[in-house]
C-alpha cells in the first residue's frame, strides 16, 4: 500500500502534540483538513489510530506502532536529504573567504585552479585583505573563513595551522650575501632594509631587533610585495619578506633570517564552533594538501 507522505507528517504532528488543533498549527492546515487526513489514513490502513474524546487525543496500539515506524522512516529520510543536499552544495553553491595578499598571490592560483576543475559550478569570492580586515570579515560572518596569520587561541577565533612561513632576506644575485644560506639580524642591521608596512610584520621585526639590542634601518616601507621586489632588483636595499611571498626569479637570492629565527604560521581561521559548508570543507582540504611552502633556502 502506498501512503501519502503528507498523511504521515500530519499523523506524526497529531501524535506528538496529542491534539488535532495544535497539529493543525504545526502543519499549517485547517483543523477540518487535519481531521480529514487522519480519517483518510485510518481508512487506508483499516484501523483506528487515535482514541478521541472531547478532552484528550491518544494513540491506539496500532497508532503507537505506526508512530514508531514513521519516526524511523522520517529520520532515515532526513539523513538521505542531508546527504543529497551536501552533494548538491558541492556541485552548485558559493564559497567566500578572505586571504592575506602574500599568500593570495602565491598559493591561491594553484589551489583555485584545481578547485575550479573539480567543482566548476561553485562560485568563489576571494577578499585580499590585511590581517586585521581578515579577522573583521570572519568575525562578521562576511566570509566562510580566512587564510592568514594564526589567531590567538584565547580569542573568539579557531585556527588550523597550514604551514610555517620563515622570514627571509632577499637580495640581487650578485650581492655579497648571495651564497649565504642564513643571515643574522645583526648582519642585516648594517644595511638599508626594505620591508612591508603591514603592522604585524613591521612590529615583529622591531620587537626582534629590540630583543637583540639592534637598530634597524627601515626607512623604506611598501605595501605591495611586487614593489619591494622591484626595489631590491634596482639595488635600493635588502628586503625582509615572508618566504611564501618571494617569486622564483633568477635575479634574486634569499637567505633565512637567523639569530633570532623569525617566522609566522599561516592558518585557516574561523569563528569557534562555526561549521564550514561542504564547499568550504573541500577547499580547506586542498589547502592542507598544497599549501606547504617551497624550501626557503632555494633561489
C-alpha positions in Angstrom: 0.0 0.0 0.0 1.3 3.4 -0.9 0.9 6.1 1.8 1.0 9.8 1.1 4.0 11.5 2.7 1.7 14.4 3.8 -0.6 12.0 5.6 2.3 10.6 7.7 3.5 14.0 8.5 0.1 15.1 9.7 -0.3 11.8 11.7 3.0 12.4 13.5 2.0 16.0 14.3 -1.2 14.9 15.9 0.5 12.0 17.7 3.3 14.2 19.1 1.1 17.1 20.1 -1.8 14.8 21.4 -4.0 17.5 19.8 -5.7 18.0 16.4 -5.7 21.7 16.9 -2.0 22.1 17.8 -1.2 19.8 14.9 -3.1 22.0 12.5 -0.9 24.9 13.5 2.3 22.9 13.1 1.5 21.6 9.6 -0.2 24.8 8.5 -3.6 23.2 7.7 -7.1 24.0 8.9 -8.5 21.8 11.7 -11.1 20.1 9.3 -8.2 19.4 6.9 -6.2 17.7 9.6 -9.2 15.6 10.7 -9.9 14.6 7.1 -6.3 13.5 6.5 -6.3 11.3 9.6 -9.6 9.8 8.5 -8.1 9.0 5.1 -5.1 7.4 6.7 -7.2 5.2 9.0 -9.4 4.2 6.1 -6.4 3.1 4.0 -4.9 1.1 6.9 -8.2 -0.3 8.0 -7.5 0.5 11.7 -8.3 3.2 14.2 -5.1 5.2 15.1 -6.4 7.6 17.8 -8.8 7.4 20.8 -10.8 10.6 20.6 -12.6 12.3 23.4 -13.7 15.9 24.0 -10.6 16.5 26.2 -8.0 14.1 25.1 -6.4 12.5 22.0 -4.5 9.3 22.5 -2.9 6.7 20.3 -4.3 3.2 19.9 -1.9 0.3 20.0 -1.9 0.3 16.2 -1.2 4.1 16.3 1.7 3.6 18.7 3.2 1.0 16.3 2.8 3.4 13.3 4.3 6.3 15.2 7.5 4.3 16.0 7.8 3.2 12.3 7.0 6.6 11.0 9.6 8.3 13.2 12.3 5.8 12.0 11.3 6.4 8.4 11.3 10.2 8.8 14.8 10.1 10.4 16.2 8.0 7.6 14.7 10.4 5.1 16.2 13.4 6.9 19.7 11.7 6.7 19.2 11.0 3.0 18.0 14.5 2.3 21.1 15.9 4.1 23.5 13.7 2.2 21.9 14.7 -1.1 21.9 18.4 -0.2 25.6 18.2 0.7 26.4 16.6 -2.7 24.3 19.3 -4.4 26.1 22.0 -2.5 29.4 20.8 -3.8 28.2 21.0 -7.4 26.4 24.2 -7.2 27.0 26.7 -4.4 29.1 29.5 -3.1 32.4 29.8 -1.4 33.7 33.1 0.1 36.9 33.5 2.0 39.5 36.2 2.9 43.2 35.8 2.4 46.3 37.9 3.2 47.9 39.2 0.0 51.3 37.5 0.4 49.5 34.1 0.3 46.8 35.1 -2.2 49.4 35.9 -4.9 51.5 32.7 -4.4 49.5 29.8 -3.1 46.0 30.6 -4.3 46.5 30.3 -8.1 47.2 26.5 -8.0 44.6 25.9 -5.3 41.8 27.7 -7.1 42.7 26.2 -10.5 42.4 22.7 -9.0 39.2 23.6 -7.2 37.7 25.1 -10.3 38.5 21.9 -12.2 36.9 19.6 -9.7 33.9 21.9 -8.8 33.2 24.1 -11.8 29.8 25.3 -10.7 30.9 26.7 -7.4 31.0 30.5 -7.3 34.1 31.6 -5.4 34.7 35.1 -4.0 38.1 35.9 -2.5 38.9 39.0 -0.5 42.6 40.0 -0.5 42.9 41.9 2.8 45.3 42.7 5.6 45.2 40.5 8.8 43.0 43.0 10.8 40.5 43.2 8.0 40.5 39.5 7.5 39.7 38.9 11.2 36.9 41.5 11.0 35.4 39.8 7.9 35.5 36.4 9.7 34.0 37.9 12.9 31.1 39.5 11.0 30.5 36.2 9.0 31.1 38.1 5.8 33.2 35.2 4.7 33.2 31.5 5.4 36.8 31.6 6.7 40.1 33.3 6.4 43.7 32.3 5.3 46.1 34.3 7.3 48.3 34.6 10.4 47.4 32.1 13.1 45.0 33.8 15.6 45.4 33.9 19.3 43.8 30.8 20.8 42.3 32.8 23.6 40.3 34.9 21.1 36.9 34.1 19.5 38.7 32.6 16.6 39.7 29.0 15.9 42.9 28.4 13.8 44.0 25.3 11.9 47.7 25.6 11.1 48.7 25.1 7.4 52.5 25.8 7.4 55.2 27.9 9.0 56.5 30.7 6.8 60.1 31.9 7.5 61.2 35.5 7.3 63.9 35.7 4.7 66.4 38.3 3.5 66.1 38.9 -0.3 68.9 40.5 -2.4 70.2 40.6 -6.0 72.1 37.6 -7.3 75.4 39.5 -7.2 75.1 40.6 -3.6 77.9 39.6 -1.1 75.2 37.7 0.8 74.2 35.7 -2.3 75.9 32.5 -1.2 74.8 32.6 2.4 72.0 30.1 3.4 71.3 32.1 6.5 72.0 35.6 7.7 71.7 37.1 11.2 69.6 40.1 12.1 72.8 41.8 13.3 74.3 41.5 9.8 71.2 42.9 8.3 71.2 45.8 10.7 74.3 47.2 9.0 72.4 47.9 5.7 69.3 49.6 4.4 66.3 47.2 4.7 63.2 47.2 2.6 60.0 45.8 4.2 56.3 45.6 4.0 54.5 48.3 6.0 52.0 45.8 7.4 51.7 46.5 11.2 52.2 42.9 12.4 55.2 42.3 10.1 56.8 45.6 11.0 56.2 45.2 14.7 57.6 41.7 14.7 60.9 43.0 13.1 61.2 45.8 15.6 60.5 43.5 18.6 63.2 41.1 17.4 65.7 43.9 16.9 65.0 45.4 20.3 65.4 42.0 21.9 68.9 41.7 20.3 69.8 45.3 21.1 69.8 46.3 17.5 68.6 49.3 15.5 67.2 48.5 12.0 67.2 51.0 9.1 63.6 50.5 7.9 63.3 54.0 6.3 61.8 52.4 3.2 58.4 50.6 3.6 56.0 49.5 0.9 52.5 48.0 0.9 53.0 45.6 -2.1 55.4 42.7 -2.4 56.0 43.3 -6.1 57.1 46.8 -5.3 59.6 45.6 -2.7 60.9 43.1 -5.2 61.3 45.8 -7.9 63.3 48.0 -5.4 65.5 45.1 -4.4 66.3 44.4 -8.1 67.0 48.1 -8.6 69.6 47.9 -5.8 67.9 50.1 -3.3 68.4 47.7 -0.4 67.9 44.2 1.1 64.4 43.1 1.5 63.0 41.3 4.5 59.8 39.4 3.5 57.9 36.2 4.3 59.3 33.3 2.3 55.9 32.4 0.8 55.8 35.8 -1.0 59.0 35.6 -2.9 58.7 34.9 -6.7 61.1 32.5 -8.2 63.4 34.7 -10.3 67.0 34.1 -11.5 67.8 37.7 -10.5 67.0 37.1 -6.8 68.6 35.2 -3.9 67.3 34.7 -0.4 68.6 33.6 2.9 66.7 32.6 6.0 66.9 35.2 8.8 68.5 33.7 12.0 69.7 34.9 15.4 66.9 35.3 16.0 65.0 33.0 13.7 61.7 34.6 12.7 58.6 33.1 11.2 54.9 33.2 11.1 52.3 30.5 11.0 49.7 30.6 8.2 46.4 29.1 9.2 42.7 28.6 8.3 40.8 30.9 10.6 37.1 30.7 11.5 34.8 31.5 14.4 34.9 29.0 17.2 32.1 26.5 16.8 31.2 27.6 13.3 30.7 24.7 10.9 32.0 25.2 7.4 29.9 24.5 4.3 30.7 21.4 2.2 32.4 23.6 -0.5 34.5 25.3 2.2 35.5 21.9 3.7 36.6 20.7 0.3 38.7 23.8 -0.3 40.3 23.7 3.2 41.2 20.1 2.5 43.0 21.2 -0.7 44.8 24.0 1.3 46.2 21.3 3.6 47.5 19.2 0.6 49.0 22.0 -1.5 50.0 24.9 0.9 53.4 23.6 2.0 55.9 26.3 1.0 59.0 25.6 -1.1 62.4 25.4 0.6 63.1 28.9 1.9 66.8 28.5 1.0 66.4 28.0 -2.7 66.9 30.8 -5.1 
